[in-house]
Amino acid sequence: MKKFSQSLVFKFACIFAVFILFTLAMTSVITYMNQTRFYRQECEANIHNIGRYLENLIMESGEEFITYQNYYMAHFDEIDIPYDFDEYITAKEEYETLFATMYPERNLGKDIQFTDLDPKVQAAWFIYMHEYWFLVFENARRIFGLPYTYYLVPRPEIYHMVYMIDSERTRKDSDDGVYLYLGDEYYNDPALYRVEWETWFSGENKDAVQEWNNQWGHTYASYTLVKINGEQLGLIGTEIAVSRVTRRIMRNVAAQIGGMAGVLILCVFVLLGFINNMYISRIATLEHCVSEYAIKKDTNVARSLERTLHGPSEITSLGIRISEMIMELDQYMTNLMEIKQELSATRQNAHKLNDLAIKDSVTGIRNRIAYEAEVRRLEWQLADGHDDFGLAVIYLNSLDDITDAYGQEKGNAALKKLCSFVCNTFQHSPVFRIDIDEFAVILEKDDYKNKEKLVEQFKECLRVSDGDVRTEPWEKISASIGVAVFDRSTDTTVDNVFSRAEDSVSG
């Protein structure tokens, strides 16, 4: 009796535990989603505000900032600024000393214009100004906990940006020291940098943020337009890491779920005590009959359950259902086994259909569907910075002539023979038939390193086959091959590489 009561209470406890876990899980998801939406709005507002804060600093500088930017764009490759500076006062004092020496009792902007200054004085002024603004952006990044802040200036070349102030320092090593690299210029693809270019070309700040994955992880980026005297000068970029927001959300959710879990667990203990006191004793009779059936396996014992339990209650109903379950158990088990076998056969058929969907029916290698899947894999690798790959494109020349002269079967034989040459040559690379007479090879690792040698080896196979007197006319195949590798300076997608490989096809 005692053992059975404990077992039943334990089962109830398991049910309530599942309920608690489900409730906590659903509450966690809903709370997380709500707080994610709220904190996203908060983060967007924060990076917008930080951008406006930096904009106000630049606006207060006025014409001085315009002079600084113009000098930067014209002379950034001529100036050396120490890489590890952490204050600008020294540079300011050096400029002021040099200015006072060369132009005593004169004031910049009143008695003399910047363009009239000696080049050495101009350079000293620029170093002081760049260190000052660099530290402004770097301190904003640190104080507000941002992964990245920067100031962009568009170049005349469309969709090119110069990272004029880049709080992520870049080194420039030279024989006489280590300096800050200036004039970083990149092609910012409008498809990826949509908000950035919309802000610049519209001449108005946008409420939208750019969301992407970069070296700082998953981030939100905001762009603030800088105008002085009606002239568009550049864009202030501020970014915030989503992981930082996620940690904050998780802490809040954990605190709320912890409190809820404590209340639910207390309620469950109270409810289990009530069930144990009010129902366990009545279940003892049911337990006795079920135990007797388990020993004797006599269906008369199952029938006696209906006669033993009386009164309209859930326990009585349970006894009746148990007796019916015992009578039908064998049938249920038989049905379950049949269903299991059917499910197993269905899974096997599904695997076979999947293999057929990605396999070329003529050559047995993978088809264009499989090739597109591999292209998606390469695109993900490009996003992570892995770009050591190339593509080889091979055409079977005169397939139509072979088919017209000797029939479809001989045309298929020619395709198979070319396929064997390709597979035997590029043994460590995936080979695909992507069109009627076209094959593609994704070159990685060893095949990527040895691509020139493999191409010559492939052409030699064709020459040997063509010179074999035992070769049937339809087997004297002619093929053209082209190879291209990913070049980060010109390529942005795998399709760029594919197009260049097709353009380079030769016999």
N, C-alpha and C positions, 0 to 999 in steps of 0.2 A: 504493500500500500504506500509506504513512505517513498520507496524507490520510484514508483509510478508517478506519484504526485510531483516529485522533484523533476522527473523527466518531462512532464507536461508543462510545468512552470517554465522549464528551460526552453521548450519549444515556443511558448508564448513570448518569452523574453527575446528569442531570436526574431519572431515576427515583428515585435515592437522595435527591435534594433534596426531591422530593415526599413521600417516606417520612418524611424528617426533619421537614418542615413539618407533616405530618399527625400525627406522633407528638407534636411539640411542642404543636400545637393541642389535641389530645385531653388531653395532660397538663395544659396550661394550664387547660382547662375543668374537669377533675376537681379540680385543686388549688384553683382559684378557688372552686368550689362547696363544697369541704370547709372552706376557710378562711373563706368567707362564713358558713357555719353556725357555725363556732367563734367568729368575731368578733362575730356577732350575739348569741350567748350572752354573750360578754364585754361588749358594749355594754349589753345589758339589765341585766347584773349591775352595771355601772358606774353607770348612771343610777338604778338602785334604791338603790345605796349612797350616791350623792350626795343623793338624796331623804331617806334615813334620817339622813344627816349633818345636813342642814338641820332635819329633824324634831327631832333631839336638841338642837340649839341653841335651838329654840323651846320644847321641853319644859323645858330648864333655866331659861328665862325665867319659865315658870309663869304665875302670876296677872298679872304685869306685861304679858305678851303678850295675855292676855284683855282687860285694860283698854285696851291699845293698839288691839286689833281693834274693840272696842265703840265706842271714841271715833271711830275711822276711819269705820265704817259710819254713824255718826250725824252727823258733821261734816265729811266729806271735801270737800264743796262750799263750805265756809266758809274753808278754810285755803289759803294761798299758800306754796308751797315753791319756792325758786329752782331753775330747771331744770338748771343746770350745776354743782351742788355735787359735790365729789369727796372730802369728808371730813365727819364728823359732830361733831367735837370742838367746832367753833365753836358749833353749835346747842346742844350739851350745856352749854357754858359759859354761853351766854346764858340757858338755862333755869335753871341752878344759881344764877346771879347774881340773876335775877328772883325765884326761890323764896326765897333767903336774905334779899333785901330785904323781901319781903312777909311772910315767916314766919321771922323770926330764931330760931335755936336750936331749930328744930323739924325733925323727920324725916318724910318722906313714908312713909305706911304704918304708922308707929308713933304719932306725935303728931297726925297729920292724915291723913285719907283723900283719895284723888284727887277724889272727887265733891264734897268740901268746898272745893277749891281755886278761886281766882279764875279766870274763863274765860281770861284772858290767860296765866296760869301753865299751865293745862291745854293751851292751844294751843302754848305754847313746848315743853312736855314732849312733846306729840305730834310736833312738827316734828323734835325731836331723835331720838325713837324711830323715826320713819319713815325719816329719813336713815340711821340705823344699820342697820335691817333691809333697806332698799333696797340699801345697799352690801354687806351680807352676801350677798344673792342675786346682785348684780352681780359681786362678786368670785368667788363660786362658779362663776358662768358663765364668767368669764375664766380662772380658774386651771385648771378642768377642761376647758376648750376646748369648752364647750357653746354652741349657738346661742341658747338660750333657757332661762331659769329664771323661775318665777313662783309666786305664792301666790293661790289662789282661795277665795272665800267664796260659797257658794250663797245666792241671794236667796229670799224666800218664793215669788216667782213660779217655777213649776216650770220646770226646765231653764234658769234664768238664773244666770250666774256673774259676780261682780265680781272683776276682776283687781286685788286689793288691793295686792300687791307685784308690779310688772311691770318686769323688768330691761331691757325694751325701752322706753326712755324715750319719752314722748309729750309734746309741747309744748302749753302753754296761753298764748297771747299775750293781753296786756292792755295798757292805756294806760301803766301804770306798770312794765312789765317782762315778762319771759318766765318762766313758772312751770311746774312739773311738773303734768301733768294727772292728777287723781286720780279714782277711781270709775269706771273703764272697765267697762261692763256689757254682756254679750253673751248672746244666746240660743245655747246650745251644743246643737245638734241631737243627741239621743241616738243617732241612727243613725250619726252621724259621731264622736261623743265617747263611744262605748260603754264603754270601759275607765274613763274618768273617772267616769261616772255609776254604773257597777257598783261601783266602789270606795266612792263616797259612800253609796249606798243600802244596801250590804251592811255597811258599818262595818268592813270588813277590807281590808288591803292586798292587791293582786293581783300575781301573778307576770307576768301578761300585760302587753304594751306596746301602745300605740296607734301604728299605722304609717300615715302619710299624707303627702300633698304639700301644702306650704304655702309662705309667702314665703321660708323658709330652705331650700327644696328638699325632698328626700325625707328624712323624719326618723322616729325612734322617740321616743315620749313615754311617761314613767312617771309615775304619780300615787301620792303617799304621803299617807295620811290623818293629820291632826293631831288628837290628843285630849289634853286636859288635864283632869285630875280627872274622867275619864269622859265629858266633854262633847266632841262633835265640833265642831271649829272651822272647818276648811277642808281644802284639798288643796294639797300642794306638787307643782308640775309641773316636770319636768326633761326636756329633749329633747336628742338628739344627732343630728347630720347624718350620713346614710348616706354622702354623698359623701366625708366624712372617713375613714370606715371603708373605703370602696372604694379610695381612694388608698393606704391602708396595705396593703391586700390586694394591689393591683397591684404595689407595690414588692416585696413578698415573692415574688409569683409571678414577676415579671421576674427576680429574682435566681436563683431555682431554675431557671427555663427557660434563662437564660444559661449556667449551669454545665452543664446537660444538653446544650445545643446544642454547646458546645465539645467534649465527649466524643464525641458522635455524628459531628461533622464529622471528627474525627481518625480514627475508625473507618472512615468512608467513604473517606477518602484511602488508608488501608491496603488496603481491599477493592478499590478501583479499580486499585491497582498489581498486585494478585494477578490480577485478571481480565485486565488488559492483557498480563501475562506468560504466562498459562496458556492463553488462548483466542483472542486476536486473530489469532495466526498461522494457526490452523486455519480461521478464518473467511475468510481470503484467497481460498481456492478458491471458496467460496460467493459472494464478492464478484465474482470474475471472471465466473462464469456469469450472475449477475444483470445485470451490466453489459452483457454480450453480448446478453442478451435485450432489454434496454432499447434497444439500438441497432437490432437486427434485427427485433424483434417476432416472432420465430419460436418457435412452441410446441415445436418439437423441442429448442430450447435448454433450455426448462423441463423437458422430460422427461429430458434428460441430467443434470440435477441429481441425480436419484435414483441414476444409475449412477456418478456421479463421487464422491459422498460415501459412505464406508464406515464400518462400526463402530457399535456401539450407544452413541450419545451424543446429547445434546440438540442439538448442531449438525447431526447427520445428520437428526434428526427435524425440525429447523427447515427444512432444505433440501427435505424432502419436502412439508412444509406450504406452503412458498413455491411449489413447482411446482403444487400443487393450487390455491393461491390465484390464481395467474396464469391457470389454465384457467377459473376460475369468476368472475374479476373483472368481466367484462362483465355477467354475470348479476346479480352483487351490486349493481353500479351502477344497473342498471335497477330492481331492487327498491327501492333507496334513493330514487330519484326518485319512484316511485309512493307510497312512504310519506310523503315530504315533501309531495306534493300532497294526500294525505289529511289530514295534520295541519293544513295550511293551511285546508282546507275546514272542518275541525272547529273551529278557532279562530274562523272567521268566523261559524259557526252559534252558537257560545257567546256571542259579542258580541250577536248578534241576540236570543237568548233573554234575555240580561240586560236589554236595552233594553225588551223586552216585559214583563218582570217588574215594572218600576217605572213603566210608563206606563198611564194610564187608557184603556180601550178606547173609551170614548164621546167624551171631550173631547180626547184626545191629550196632555193635560198629565200631570204626574207624580201617582202615586197615594199611598195611605197608607203603603206600604212605603218609598217615597222620603221621605215626610214624617217617619217615625220615624227614618230615617238622619240627616236634618237636625236633629231634636231632639237626637240624640246629639252632633252637632257643637256645638250650642248649649250643652249641658251641659258639654262640655270647655271651651268659652270661659268659662262661668261660673266654673269652677274656676280659671281663669287671671285672673279679675277683669274680663273683658269682658262687660258686661251692658247695653250700649246696643242693645236690640232690643225688638220688640213683636210681637203676633200679631193678625191680623184674621180673624174667623170670619164667613162669609157663608152664609146658608141660602136655598135656593130655596123660596119659599112655594107651597103647593098643588101640589106636583109630582104627588101622587096624583090630584088632581082633573083635571089636564091629561091624565094618562095614561088615566084612566077615560073621559074625554070624547072624546079624540081619538086615543088609541092610544099604544103605546110609542114609535113613531117620532117623534111630535110631542113627547112628553116628553123624548126625547133632544135634539130640536131646541131646546127651551127650556133644557136644561142647557148646550148649546153656546153659546147666545146669552149666557146669564149668564156663562159662562166667558170669552167674548170681552170683556164689560164689565169683568170683574175683571182680566184680563190687560192690557187697554188702560189701565186706571186705574193699576194698580200695576206699571208697566213695568220697574221696577228691583228687583223682589222675586220670589222663587220662589213659584209658586202651585200648590196641591195639591188634588185632589179626595179627601177623606178619608172620605166617606160617600155614601150614595145622593144626598142633596140638600144636602150640606155641603161647602164649600170653606174652605181655610185659606191664609193669606198670612203669610209671615215677613217682618217689616218691619225693615230695617236701612239704615244709611247715610242717603241722601237721602230715601227713602220713610219711614224712621223719623222724620226731622226734620219732614217735611211731612204726617204722617199725618192731621191734622184736615182739611187742605185736600183730600187725596185722598179721604177719606170723603165729603165734600160733593160732590166731583166724581163719585164713583160714584153717589150718590143722584140727582144731576142727570141722569146717563145713564139711570137707570131712569125718571125723570119724562118725559124727552124721548121715550123709547121708548114709554111708555104713552100719550102724547098723539099719537103718529103714527097718522093714520087709515089709512095703508097697512099697518099692522102686523096680521098674522093674530092671531086670538084666542089661540092657544097661545104666540104670541111676546110677548103683553102680560104679561111676567113681573113678578112681585113678589118682592122679596128683602129679607132683613133682615141687618144687619151689626153686629158688635160688635168693639171694639178694646180691647186692654189692653197695657200696657208693663211690663217687669220692674221691680219695686220691691224693692231689696235689704233694705229694712226689714221686708218682709212675705213676700217670695217666696224660696223656696229651690230650686225646680225650674222647668223650662219648663211642666210640667203646671199649676203654680199660675197662671201667666199665661194658659194656655189656658182654664182654668176660669173665670177672671174675664172673659175675652173672651166666652165663651159666656153668662155671666150678664148681660153688658151688651148683648146682641144686641137691636137695635131696627130698625124699618122705616125 
